[in-house]
Amino acid sequence: YYAMEGWFIKTTNFKNEIINNNNNIEWFPSHIKEGRMGNFLENMVDWNIGRNRYWGTPLNVWICNDCNHEYAPSSIKDLQNNSINKIDEDIELHRPYVDNITLSCPKCNGKMSRVEEVIDVWFDSGSMPFAQHHYPFDNQKIFNQHFPADFI
């Protein structure tokens, strides 16, 4: 391994809240609470979610080629509204297709390109139960009935 720049989620901002939530869980076996999980949470560091691979969920960040402004579209509609070229409704948002989308920089009107990284597969695993039902925007009753996977 070697040190390099990366994309992080600042999980340490929520460390105390996460530890408090862990303390309210009834663990089976009980020693996990202060043992494996407790130790992991006490030693928590910010989560590097970017991976330098080809396959995976593309990291949703574009950077301006001129002023280095960073932008993360919040939806397909947002991506379409800021794209230099027309984007079809049924755009495939995986590589290599998403890498061809260039955005107009809101700061300087320069061209923005998507960063090369993809997201850590654990992010996909954790979001799967929510994404498959478009929760919390839709299907709340179905989501509450199914819980297809627990947090790993």
C-alpha positions in Angstrom: 0.0 0.0 0.0 1.1 3.6 -0.5 -0.4 7.0 0.4 -2.5 8.7 -2.2 -5.3 11.2 -2.4 -8.8 9.8 -2.0 -12.5 10.5 -1.4 -13.7 10.2 2.2 -16.9 10.2 4.2 -16.2 12.0 7.5 -17.5 9.2 9.7 -15.6 10.6 12.7 -18.1 13.5 12.8 -20.7 10.9 13.9 -18.5 8.7 16.0 -20.1 9.4 19.4 -23.6 9.0 18.0 -22.7 5.7 16.4 -21.1 4.4 19.7 -24.2 5.5 21.6 -26.4 3.6 19.1 -24.2 0.5 19.4 -24.6 0.6 23.2 -28.4 0.5 22.7 -28.3 -2.7 20.6 -28.9 -6.1 22.1 -26.1 -8.1 20.6 -26.0 -11.9 20.2 -23.5 -12.9 21.3 -23.3 -10.1 23.8 -19.5 -9.8 23.8 -19.6 -8.3 20.3 -21.0 -5.0 21.7 -17.8 -4.1 23.6 -15.6 -6.6 21.7 -15.3 -6.7 17.9 -17.9 -4.0 17.1 -17.1 -1.8 20.1 -13.3 -1.9 19.3 -14.0 -1.1 15.7 -16.1 1.9 16.6 -13.6 3.2 19.2 -10.9 3.2 16.6 -13.0 4.5 13.8 -11.3 6.6 11.1 -12.9 8.5 8.1 -14.0 6.1 5.4 -12.2 6.2 2.1 -15.0 5.3 -0.3 -13.1 5.7 -3.6 -11.5 2.7 -5.3 -9.2 2.8 -8.3 -10.9 0.1 -10.3 -12.8 -0.1 -13.5 -15.9 -2.1 -12.4 -18.2 -0.8 -9.7 -20.6 2.1 -9.0 -19.0 5.2 -10.4 -18.2 7.9 -7.8 -20.7 10.7 -8.5 -18.2 13.6 -8.6 -17.3 15.9 -11.5 -14.3 18.3 -11.3 -13.9 21.4 -13.5 -10.9 21.1 -15.8 -10.3 24.9 -15.4 -11.0 26.0 -11.8 -11.1 22.6 -10.0 -14.6 23.2 -8.7 -16.2 19.9 -7.5 -19.8 19.0 -8.1 -22.0 16.0 -7.2 -25.3 15.9 -9.1 -28.2 15.0 -6.9 -30.3 13.2 -9.5 -30.4 12.2 -13.1 -32.5 15.4 -13.8 -29.7 17.4 -12.1 -27.1 15.6 -14.3 -29.2 16.4 -17.4 -29.7 20.0 -16.5 -26.0 20.6 -16.1 -24.7 18.4 -19.0 -23.1 20.1 -22.0 -24.6 17.4 -24.3 -28.1 16.0 -24.2 -28.5 13.0 -21.9 -31.2 10.4 -22.6 -33.7 9.4 -19.9 -32.5 5.8 -20.0 -28.7 6.7 -19.8 -26.6 3.9 -18.5 -24.9 5.4 -15.4 -22.0 2.9 -15.4 -18.6 3.0 -17.0 -17.7 3.7 -19.8 -21.0 5.6 -20.6 -21.1 7.9 -17.5 -17.4 8.9 -18.2 -18.5 10.4 -21.5 -20.8 12.9 -19.7 -19.3 16.4 -19.4 -20.9 19.1 -17.3 -20.8 22.8 -17.4 -19.1 24.3 -14.4 -21.4 26.5 -12.3 -18.5 28.7 -11.2 -16.6 29.4 -14.5 -18.6 27.7 -17.3 -15.6 25.4 -17.9 -15.9 21.7 -18.8 -16.3 19.3 -15.9 -15.2 15.6 -16.1 -16.1 12.8 -13.8 -13.4 11.5 -11.5 -12.1 8.0 -12.3 -12.8 6.3 -9.0 -15.7 3.9 -8.2 -17.3 3.5 -4.8 -16.2 0.9 -2.2 -18.4 -2.2 -2.7 -19.4 -2.0 1.0 -21.2 1.2 0.2 -23.3 -0.7 -2.4 -24.0 -3.5 0.1 -25.2 -1.1 2.8 -27.4 0.9 0.4 -28.9 -2.1 -1.4 -32.0 -2.6 0.9 -32.8 1.1 0.5 -32.1 1.5 -3.2 -34.1 -1.6 -4.4 -37.3 0.0 -3.1 -36.3 3.7 -3.8 -36.7 4.2 0.0 -37.4 6.6 1.6 -39.0 8.4 -1.4 -41.3 5.5 -2.3 -42.5 2.1 -1.1 -42.1 2.7 2.6 -44.6 0.0 3.6 -42.8 -2.6 1.4 -39.4 -1.6 2.8 -40.6 -1.9 6.4 -42.0 -5.4 5.7 -39.0 -6.8 3.9 -35.6 -5.7 5.1 -33.8 -7.9 2.6 -30.4 -7.4 4.2 -29.1 -6.3 7.6 -26.3 -3.8 8.0 -23.0 -5.8 7.7 
